[in-house]
Amino acid sequence: MKQVIVGVVGCGNISRFHFSGLEKAGARVKWVCDLNEAVARPWADQFGATYTADFRQIVADPEVTLVDVTTVSAVHKSICLAAIAAGKAVICEKTLAENPDDALEIVRAAAAKGTILYTSYMKRFMPAAAKAKELLPSLGRIITTHIRAHQCWGDQWGENPTEGFFFTPPGGKSLVRKNYGGGILVCGGSHLLDLVGFFLGRPHRLYATVNTPAGRDYDILAAALLETANGVVHYEALAHPLNKIGFLRDGWDEHVQITGANGRLDLYSALWDDPQHKVSVLVHYDNATGQSHEYRFDAVSPFDEAMRFFCANLAQGRQGAQPPTTGYDVDELIAHVQRSAATGQALTVAYRC
Ligand SMILES: NC(=O)c1ccc[n+]([C@@H]2O[C@H](COP(=O)([O-])OP(=O)(O)OC[C@H]3O[C@@H](n4cnc5c(N)ncnc54)[C@H](O)[C@@H]3O)[C@@H](O)[C@H]2O)c1
């Protein structure tokens, strides 16, 4: 097995989870890149890596086998395309791009070049999600799925914010849109669209509604009915002001409930940024016995698990079980949800790869 030699591009909030995962997966961090040297320098020191403000230096290094893209979503495309053109494997944070056309371009570039491409939707790698996937066949025919991300974002349902992360300046962009490309649909809802694909396969038809308050450039509610080969999915992403709801009573209320002919799975997914303390739970109800079993898991970071999976496959030179289309699928679904909401039409999802 060849050691993965990686350049990490983007050293903001999310990068600590990637650095941790890369280290545990045995990758060698050779380069650390950020426009802001102050946030990158400590990582360069920790890993004995070289700092650069220009990702092209990483891409030009023949020793580098992997570029890990953890910048804001708006610049994912240019970095991914440059890395792929140089024959590097890519791990890119979600969302892969800001629209499905750009995501498609990245996927097609990787296919043409024969390089490995992962979009890091780490919730697939929660031990509770992995166990749910393992138990899924025991449910028999899937009848219906309810999936929701209810996240506490403060009082977005009242007056427009006049400052801070959620302030939309007249004629300008809010920070939530600048950094993440949109509101609750893109931030939290994208993960659940990925989980729908992971558990049930690609949705082929949907009808959606989206609430974007007047004067703002981000949505605070997206709800949809999705049709899959494994039944209908009731989907909702919501920014709400309730501090103490959710199974850990911390305002985070994310839940996947899959009902089959033989039983039911309830996945309670914990707040993502404190994986050492907040752990997801899975409950399996079996109709034959009438018993429910609650699965509790060790505090394992899903980012570490994701990086372990990606690096193990990269070391073998193969894509493995997560297809390169993962990030594109979600970006395509987001666009269809937005279009359905804007037109009031149910849409067939036109996948282009
Ligand atoms: N998986 C999750 O649950 C999750 C959670 C939060 C954020 N994210 C995703 O992670 C990504 C980063 O989010 P964040 O919260 O860390 O943002 P951030 O703003 O904290 O960090 C982004 C960093 O990228 C750097 N950067 C921007 N353009 C660059 C360029 N051209 N070259 C080098 N560096 C550049 C910025 O200087 C900044 O330090 C986004 O795509 C976001 O959607 C995922």
The ligand as a Tripos MOL2 file, in Angstrom:
@<TRIPOS>MOLECULE
LIG
   44    48     1     0     0
SMALL
NO_CHARGES

@<TRIPOS>ATOM
      1 N1        -19.4550   18.4940    6.8550 N.am      1 LIG1
      2 C1        -20.0680   19.4470    7.5340 C.2       1 LIG1
      3 O1        -20.9280   19.1970    8.3680 O.2       1 LIG1
      4 C2        -19.6470   20.8620    7.2990 C.ar      1 LIG1
      5 C3        -19.8280   21.8170    8.2950 C.ar      1 LIG1
      6 C4        -19.3680   23.1120    8.0760 C.ar      1 LIG1
      7 C5        -18.7950   23.4370    6.8550 C.ar      1 LIG1
      8 N2        -18.6670   22.4990    5.8780 N.ar      1 LIG1
      9 C6        -18.0760   22.8310    4.5670 C.3       1 LIG1
     10 O2        -16.6720   23.0340    4.7440 O.3       1 LIG1
     11 C7        -16.2030   24.0280    3.8480 C.3       1 LIG1
     12 C8        -15.4430   25.0850    4.6490 C.3       1 LIG1
     13 O3        -16.2820   25.6170    5.6560 O.3       1 LIG1
     14 P1        -15.6460   26.3300    6.9440 P.3       1 LIG1
     15 O4        -16.7470   26.4690    7.9150 O.co2     1 LIG1
     16 O5        -14.4090   25.6390    7.3380 O.co2     1 LIG1
     17 O6        -15.3060   27.7440    6.3030 O.3       1 LIG1
     18 P2        -14.2160   28.7980    6.8440 P.3       1 LIG1
     19 O7        -14.6090   30.0940    6.2460 O.co2     1 LIG1
     20 O8        -14.0720   28.6740    8.3260 O.co2     1 LIG1
     21 O9        -12.8520   28.2750    6.2060 O.3       1 LIG1
     22 C9        -12.6050   28.3220    4.8420 C.3       1 LIG1
     23 C10       -11.1210   28.6590    4.6380 C.3       1 LIG1
     24 O10       -10.8490   28.6120    3.2330 O.3       1 LIG1
     25 C11        -9.8810   29.6040    2.9720 C.3       1 LIG1
     26 N3         -9.8720   29.9100    1.5330 N.ar      1 LIG1
     27 C12       -10.8430   30.5130    0.8000 C.ar      1 LIG1
     28 N4        -10.4530   30.5800   -0.4970 N.ar      1 LIG1
     29 C13        -9.2420   30.0030   -0.5720 C.ar      1 LIG1
     30 C14        -8.3370   29.7450   -1.6400 C.ar      1 LIG1
     31 N5         -8.5960   30.1320   -2.9030 N.pl3     1 LIG1
     32 N6         -7.1600   29.1340   -1.3650 N.ar      1 LIG1
     33 C15        -6.8580   28.7380   -0.0990 C.ar      1 LIG1
     34 N7         -7.6860   28.9580    0.9630 N.ar      1 LIG1
     35 C16        -8.8700   29.5710    0.7210 C.ar      1 LIG1
     36 C17       -10.3080   30.7860    3.8360 C.3       1 LIG1
     37 O11        -9.2420   31.6940    4.0290 O.3       1 LIG1
     38 C18       -10.7480   30.0770    5.1110 C.3       1 LIG1
     39 O12        -9.7050   30.0000    6.0690 O.3       1 LIG1
     40 C19       -17.4310   24.5550    3.1180 C.3       1 LIG1
     41 O13       -17.5210   23.9370    1.8600 O.3       1 LIG1
     42 C20       -18.5960   24.1190    3.9870 C.3       1 LIG1
     43 O14       -19.7860   23.9010    3.2610 O.3       1 LIG1
     44 C21       -19.0660   21.2150    6.0840 C.ar      1 LIG1
@<TRIPOS>BOND
     1     1     2 1
     2     2     3 2
     3     2     4 1
     4     4     5 ar
     5     4    44 ar
     6     5     6 ar
     7     6     7 ar
     8     7     8 ar
     9     8     9 1
    10     8    44 ar
    11     9    10 1
    12     9    42 1
    13    10    11 1
    14    11    12 1
    15    11    40 1
    16    12    13 1
    17    13    14 1
    18    14    15 2
    19    14    16 1
    20    14    17 1
    21    17    18 1
    22    18    19 2
    23    18    20 1
    24    18    21 1
    25    21    22 1
    26    22    23 1
    27    23    24 1
    28    23    38 1
    29    24    25 1
    30    25    26 1
    31    25    36 1
    32    26    27 ar
    33    26    35 ar
    34    27    28 ar
    35    28    29 ar
    36    29    30 ar
    37    29    35 ar
    38    30    31 1
    39    30    32 ar
    40    32    33 ar
    41    33    34 ar
    42    34    35 ar
    43    36    37 1
    44    36    38 1
    45    38    39 1
    46    40    41 1
    47    40    42 1
    48    42    43 1
@<TRIPOS>SUBSTRUCTURE
     1 LIG1         1 GROUP 0 **** ****
